[in-house]
Amino acid sequence: MSPANARGPAHGVARPRLLLLPGYSELEWVIRPQLEEWADVAVFDAPGVGDEPAPGTYDSAAVAERAAAEVVRLGWQNYVLAADEFTIAAALKFAARQPDAVQGIALGHACLSFSPDADPPAINAEVGSAFDQVAELDDRTFMRHLTQLTQGFYGEELADRMLERVPTGVAQAYVRESRADPGDWIEEVLRDLRKPLLLAEHDPCLLFTREGYEAAVSAFPDSMQVTCEEKPTVSSTFAEALREFCREVVS
């Protein structure tokens, strides 16, 4: 894990604190340097990746546990959470454990479930099936197909860095566990938390549907909303939306 940026207040004004949750590795958050220009940013590798000890199960609960350890390490008492795609599950499991510290939640590929059978469907069934097959491939083939599924937003250089960082089979294990969770509890947890929300849509997206995003916006009409042409973790548009969101929710 590379050190988190934990600088203090500038000119007597407290900087927002952003906790970014990974799907596999901190490397996914390509916009991190852009965020560090105005916020204290913490991000980490998922358990079992890089120098992180392997968890009992490669799932969202393990990532949530690791997030809890990170805020303890930093001594953070409050922060804004950001997560993308299936990492929404880890973010909400973490937030539910210590809701008083969470100032707001930003979700890329925002949705109310991960099920292609939801009404409306949050996941494209055909692409989801292909994603399941990708999770059974060898590391290099998996990463190449992941680059394709993200429409090239995970470029070859990033894919190579992730191959060096992520042990054999670990990313695939996280995919399998993510796909096994229908996420039909997401809306209930968001309502219980009652936190300010930033809901981001990736348009166009091969895997997550527009209807699933629109259902999330309909369920939480007071949320801030943004549409990104790129995957949120690599999107400057999402980075700017995060900055505006933090201005509103961080006192």
C-alpha positions as CSV (number, residue, x, y, z in Angstrom):
1,M,0.0,0.0,0.0
2,S,1.3,3.4,-0.9
3,P,1.0,6.0,1.9
4,A,-2.3,7.9,2.0
5,N,-2.2,11.7,1.6
6,A,-3.0,12.9,5.1
7,R,-2.0,16.5,5.0
8,G,-3.6,18.9,7.5
9,P,-5.6,22.1,7.1
10,A,-4.5,24.7,4.6
11,H,-4.7,28.4,5.6
12,G,-6.8,27.5,8.7
13,V,-9.5,25.8,6.6
14,A,-9.9,22.0,7.1
15,R,-9.5,20.0,3.9
16,P,-12.1,17.4,3.1
17,R,-11.2,13.9,3.8
18,L,-11.9,11.3,1.1
19,L,-11.8,7.6,1.6
20,L,-11.7,5.8,-1.7
21,L,-12.6,2.1,-1.7
22,P,-11.0,-0.2,-4.3
23,G,-12.4,-3.2,-6.1
24,Y,-9.0,-4.8,-6.3
25,S,-6.3,-2.2,-5.9
26,E,-5.7,1.4,-5.2
27,L,-4.3,1.6,-8.7
28,E,-7.9,1.7,-10.0
29,W,-8.3,5.3,-8.7
30,V,-6.5,7.0,-11.6
31,I,-8.0,10.4,-10.5
32,R,-6.4,10.2,-7.1
33,P,-3.8,12.9,-7.9
34,Q,-6.5,15.3,-9.1
35,L,-8.4,14.7,-5.8
36,E,-5.3,15.3,-3.7
37,E,-5.1,18.8,-5.0
38,W,-7.9,19.8,-2.7
39,A,-8.6,16.9,-0.3
40,D,-6.8,14.5,2.1
41,V,-7.1,11.2,0.3
42,A,-6.9,7.7,1.6
43,V,-6.9,4.6,-0.6
44,F,-5.6,1.1,-0.1
45,D,-5.2,-2.2,-1.9
46,A,-7.9,-4.8,-1.2
47,P,-7.0,-7.6,1.2
48,G,-4.8,-10.1,-0.5
49,V,-3.4,-7.6,-2.9
50,G,0.1,-6.1,-2.8
51,D,1.4,-6.2,0.8
52,E,-2.1,-6.8,2.2
53,P,-2.6,-10.0,4.1
54,A,-5.0,-12.4,2.5
55,P,-8.6,-12.4,3.9
56,G,-10.7,-15.5,4.7
57,T,-12.9,-14.6,1.8
58,Y,-12.3,-12.3,-1.0
59,D,-15.5,-10.3,-0.7
60,S,-17.0,-6.9,0.1
61,A,-17.0,-7.6,3.8
62,A,-13.2,-8.0,3.7
63,V,-12.8,-4.7,1.9
64,A,-15.1,-3.0,4.4
65,E,-13.0,-4.4,7.3
66,R,-9.8,-3.0,5.6
67,A,-11.4,0.4,5.2
68,A,-12.2,0.4,8.9
69,A,-8.6,-0.4,9.8
70,E,-7.4,2.5,7.5
71,V,-9.5,5.2,9.2
72,V,-8.2,4.0,12.6
73,R,-4.7,4.1,11.3
74,L,-5.2,7.7,10.1
75,G,-7.1,8.8,13.1
76,W,-9.9,10.2,10.9
77,Q,-13.1,11.1,12.8
78,N,-15.1,12.1,9.7
79,Y,-14.8,11.6,5.9
80,V,-16.6,11.3,2.6
81,L,-16.8,7.8,1.1
82,A,-16.4,7.1,-2.6
83,A,-16.8,3.8,-4.4
84,D,-17.5,2.5,-7.9
85,E,-19.3,-0.4,-9.4
86,F,-19.6,-3.5,-7.2
87,T,-17.5,-1.8,-4.5
88,I,-20.7,0.0,-3.6
89,A,-21.4,-3.0,-1.4
90,A,-18.2,-2.6,0.6
91,A,-18.7,1.1,1.0
92,L,-22.2,0.6,2.4
93,K,-21.2,-2.3,4.7
94,F,-18.5,0.0,6.1
95,A,-20.7,3.0,6.4
96,A,-23.3,1.0,8.3
97,R,-20.7,0.1,10.9
98,Q,-19.9,3.7,11.9
99,P,-22.4,6.0,10.3
100,D,-21.7,9.0,12.5
101,A,-18.3,9.5,10.9
102,V,-19.6,9.4,7.3
103,Q,-20.3,12.9,5.9
104,G,-21.5,11.8,2.5
105,I,-21.3,8.9,0.1
106,A,-20.4,9.1,-3.6
107,L,-21.2,6.2,-5.8
108,G,-20.1,5.5,-9.3
109,H,-22.3,3.3,-11.5
110,A,-25.0,4.1,-8.9
111,C,-27.8,1.5,-8.6
112,L,-30.1,-0.1,-6.2
113,S,-29.1,-3.7,-6.9
114,F,-26.6,-5.7,-8.8
115,S,-29.2,-8.1,-10.3
116,P,-30.1,-8.4,-14.0
117,D,-33.5,-9.6,-12.7
118,A,-34.3,-6.5,-10.8
119,D,-37.1,-4.2,-11.9
120,P,-35.7,-2.3,-13.7
121,P,-32.6,-4.4,-14.3
122,A,-29.4,-2.8,-13.0
123,I,-27.0,-5.1,-14.9
124,N,-27.0,-6.0,-18.6
125,A,-27.7,-9.8,-18.4
126,E,-25.6,-10.7,-21.5
127,V,-22.6,-8.6,-20.4
128,G,-23.0,-9.9,-16.9
129,S,-22.8,-13.4,-18.1
130,A,-19.7,-12.6,-20.1
131,F,-18.2,-11.0,-17.0
132,D,-18.8,-14.2,-15.0
133,Q,-16.9,-16.1,-17.7
134,V,-14.0,-13.7,-17.5
135,A,-13.7,-14.4,-13.8
136,E,-12.6,-18.0,-14.7
137,L,-9.7,-16.9,-17.0
138,D,-6.0,-16.7,-16.3
139,D,-4.6,-13.4,-14.9
140,R,-3.4,-11.9,-18.1
141,T,-6.4,-12.9,-20.2
142,F,-8.7,-11.7,-17.3
143,M,-7.0,-8.3,-17.3
144,R,-7.1,-7.9,-21.0
145,H,-10.9,-8.7,-21.0
146,L,-11.3,-6.3,-18.0
147,T,-9.8,-3.6,-20.1
148,Q,-12.3,-4.4,-22.9
149,L,-15.2,-4.4,-20.5
150,T,-14.2,-1.0,-19.2
151,Q,-14.1,0.2,-22.8
152,G,-10.4,0.9,-22.6
153,F,-10.5,3.1,-19.6
154,Y,-8.1,0.6,-17.9
155,G,-5.3,1.0,-20.4
156,E,-2.5,-1.4,-21.1
157,E,-0.1,0.4,-18.7
158,L,-2.5,0.2,-15.8
159,A,-3.4,-3.4,-16.7
160,D,0.3,-4.3,-16.5
161,R,0.8,-2.5,-13.2
162,M,-2.3,-4.4,-11.8
163,L,-0.9,-7.7,-13.0
164,E,2.3,-7.0,-11.0
165,R,0.3,-6.0,-7.9
166,V,-2.5,-8.5,-7.8
167,P,-1.6,-12.1,-7.0
168,T,-2.8,-14.9,-9.2
169,G,-6.6,-15.5,-9.1
170,V,-7.3,-12.8,-6.5
171,A,-9.1,-10.3,-8.8
172,Q,-11.1,-13.1,-10.2
173,A,-12.1,-14.2,-6.7
174,Y,-13.4,-10.7,-5.9
175,V,-15.4,-10.7,-9.2
176,R,-17.0,-14.0,-8.3
177,E,-18.0,-12.9,-4.9
178,S,-19.3,-9.6,-6.2
179,R,-21.4,-11.2,-8.8
180,A,-22.8,-13.6,-6.2
181,D,-24.3,-10.7,-4.2
182,P,-27.6,-9.5,-5.8
183,G,-27.3,-6.3,-3.8
184,D,-31.0,-6.2,-3.1
185,W,-30.3,-4.6,0.2
186,I,-28.6,-1.5,-1.2
187,E,-31.6,0.8,-1.1
188,E,-32.6,-0.2,2.4
189,V,-29.1,0.6,3.7
190,L,-28.9,3.9,1.9
191,R,-32.3,4.9,3.4
192,D,-31.2,3.9,6.9
193,L,-28.0,5.8,6.6
194,R,-29.7,9.0,5.5
195,K,-26.5,10.6,4.2
196,P,-26.0,13.1,1.4
197,L,-25.4,11.2,-1.8
198,L,-23.6,11.8,-5.1
199,L,-24.9,9.4,-7.7
200,A,-22.7,9.1,-10.8
201,E,-23.7,7.5,-14.1
202,H,-21.2,6.1,-16.6
203,D,-22.8,6.7,-20.0
204,P,-22.3,4.7,-22.1
205,C,-21.6,1.6,-20.0
206,L,-21.6,-2.0,-21.2
207,L,-22.4,-3.6,-17.8
208,F,-24.6,-1.2,-15.7
209,T,-27.8,-0.1,-17.2
210,R,-29.2,3.4,-17.6
211,E,-32.5,2.2,-16.1
212,G,-30.7,1.0,-13.0
213,Y,-29.2,4.4,-12.5
214,E,-32.5,6.2,-13.1
215,A,-34.1,4.0,-10.5
216,A,-31.5,5.1,-8.0
217,V,-32.0,8.8,-8.8
218,S,-35.8,8.3,-8.5
219,A,-35.4,6.7,-5.1
220,F,-33.1,9.5,-3.9
221,P,-34.2,12.6,-5.8
222,D,-32.4,15.0,-3.4
223,S,-29.0,13.5,-4.3
224,M,-26.4,15.3,-6.4
225,Q,-26.1,13.7,-9.8
226,V,-23.5,13.6,-12.5
227,T,-23.0,11.7,-15.8
228,C,-19.5,10.7,-16.8
229,E,-18.3,9.6,-20.3
230,E,-15.5,7.7,-18.6
231,K,-15.5,5.2,-15.8
232,P,-15.8,7.3,-12.6
233,T,-12.4,6.1,-11.2
234,V,-10.7,7.6,-14.2
235,S,-13.1,10.5,-14.9
236,S,-12.1,14.1,-14.4
237,T,-15.8,14.9,-14.5
238,F,-16.4,12.6,-11.5
239,A,-13.4,14.2,-9.7
240,E,-14.9,17.7,-10.2
241,A,-18.3,16.5,-9.0
242,L,-16.7,15.0,-5.9
243,R,-15.1,18.4,-5.2
244,E,-18.5,20.2,-5.4
245,F,-20.1,17.5,-3.3
246,C,-17.5,17.8,-0.6
247,R,-17.9,21.6,-0.6
248,E,-21.6,21.0,0.2
249,V,-21.4,18.3,2.8
250,V,-18.1,19.0,4.7
251,S,-18.4,21.8,7.2
